[in-house]
Every structure is written in C-alpha cells, then in structure tokens.
C-alpha cells in the first residue's frame, strides 16, 4: 500500500544518527539473544514451570511466524525499486516481511510474562516494549506498518493460547508432540532460515524439557552467586554450540537449512536437557 511506503519514508526523512542508534538498540528487545536470556534465567535459576510455559509460548509463536512468512512471501520495504527506503538494520532483515518476527516475538515474550506474573507493572511493560520494538522496525525500514500490527496481534494471541494449552493439557509429551507435528508442515515448503532455526529450537527445547523432568530434575536450593554461575555457564554453552556447530556444518554443506535446524536443536537440547546435569555434579 502506498501509505505504508509514505509513512516509512516520512520516518526516515526525519531521522538522524542518534535515532538510528536508538531504534537499533530498541529493536534488540525482539531478538533471539534477549529471549534466550530471559527463558534461560528463569529455567536455570528460578522456576522451571514458568520457563517451560515461556519457552512453549515463544517457540510456538515464532515458528508459526516463519510459516506465515513463507506462505505470504511479502518483500520488505527497502526491496522496492519505486521508493528510496534505507535498510538500517541489514543483519536482522533476512527472509520475508509479513508478519514482523521482532514485533511478534517481543509481544509474545512480554505478554507471556504479564499473563504469568499478573502484575500491573509487568502489564505496562508488556504494552510499551513491543510497541517500541514495532516502531523501531518501521523506522529502520525493514517492515511495513501492517507487518508490525499483525506481528503484535499474533504475539499477544499466542501468549494467551499457549498459556491455556500449557495449563489445560497435563500430558506435556502429548502437547509437545502434537505441536511439533503441526508446525513441521513447514519442512515441506519453507525456504528461509528463520523457520528452520526456530523449528530446531522448538524440537530441541521440547525434548530437553521432557528429558530433564525424567532424568535430571534439578532444584534451586543454591546460593545466589551459584545461580549466576548457572546462568553465565548456560549462555556460554549455547553460544559455543551455536557458533561452533555453524563453523562445522558450513564445512560440510554451506547454507544448508536442514543443518541449521539440527544446529539449533542440538543447542537447545544441550542447554535445557544436558547442561543441568552439571548442577548436581559440580554442586552449583
């Protein structure tokens, strides 16, 4: 739609270097590292049930986002030859445009926190932060207004849906398997990295949760600084596996989407299922 191009053009024409930096930082609140950090802190240090719901909600939402993108296949604003729109965040503008993954991810993350915590201050944050993330994606020229509106709506919707399912379905094995089967339809037609990476995370995380509950079952009866070690160690394990496996798999088949899926699945399973086994052995 013409008005969408006009709106983004207006934002960028009234921008400057400070706003470029500011909105690039704000955009990070819809990125993978923030989400992994929040779920990791909850899971390793505070509350497994809370973290498991957050993981289920966020992963289901982001995988569906990738599915929709590959069905709609909408180009991004800066890809238009008729408008001079600058891509100010090229490292986070791969794949298709609709719906906005950053907007949907941030809306899912913060709405899920608000739904679980049931605190007014968290509800306020859950409204403000995703709106700011959505605006940042417009200013940066990587999404249309309708992309971010759809992303916000889907994010909030999946937060409530997944909360209901996670509370209602007591058999988590059944819940996870059915969710995986539904979301696996994208393996037959999706062509972008975002679907395969998030589906890999879902696969590894779901089986990691089940593995931990059966074979590990760690607790939280440790002093605060040991929880910090848990968190720092977990982030380190995930980052090392993510980048290490990337180097290895690129030597085998560069750019393989299925190896991307395996890489993220291994990363998630090790972080959620295997890494906690060290808590008892090393007493932290």
Beta strands, then each sheet from edge to edge (+ up, - down):
end
